[in-house]
Amino acid sequence: MSVSLYELKRTYAELLDFDPEPTEDDTEAWNQLMEELADTLEVKCINIGYVIKTLEAEVKALSDYKRDIAYRQQVRENKIKRLKDYLLDNMTAVGMKKAEAVDITVSIAKTPLSIREVDIDAIPEEFVKVERSVMMRELLAHMKKTVEASTDADGTEVLNAPYGYADSGVSVRIK
């Protein structure tokens, strides 16, 4: 069942435009806005659920748009590379070093030295940087076992434990 924003009360629709990073003044405005929701708790839950669904749809649309823009950017970057390769191939084939007009110059230039890693073991240690990173999936699997045993792994903190524990991880789901 879908409800359009026009069917929601003005107060619920205002939730969509409220600043997502509240300042102290905005916190008071947020509390006042929430107090204006004079419905029963069940009606509030349903209507706020509709607002959340609307926001989730906007997030998905923005994500899709961002992906489309990134794709378009990549296509243009690839086209630039292909056109430059075309110019380089054709200019070097005929021995042309430069083509000039009033507002643009196309020329062949030497590129700076660049390298590519072939065998990291052969590179002197002074030029190798060792980085440490946490294997989050493995650590999480370990933590799930240790949380059940009421222990923490060294260097970790349990953010949310299974339901029923003191710091249980519960959330609201909207389907």
Secondary structure as UniProt FT lines:
FT   HELIX           5..7
FT   HELIX           10..17
FT   HELIX           24..35
FT   HELIX           41..94
FT   STRAND          98..100
FT   STRAND          105..107
FT   HELIX           120..122
FT   HELIX           125..127
FT   HELIX           136..148
FT   TURN            149..150
FT   TURN            154..155
FT   TURN            163..164
FT   TURN            166..167
//
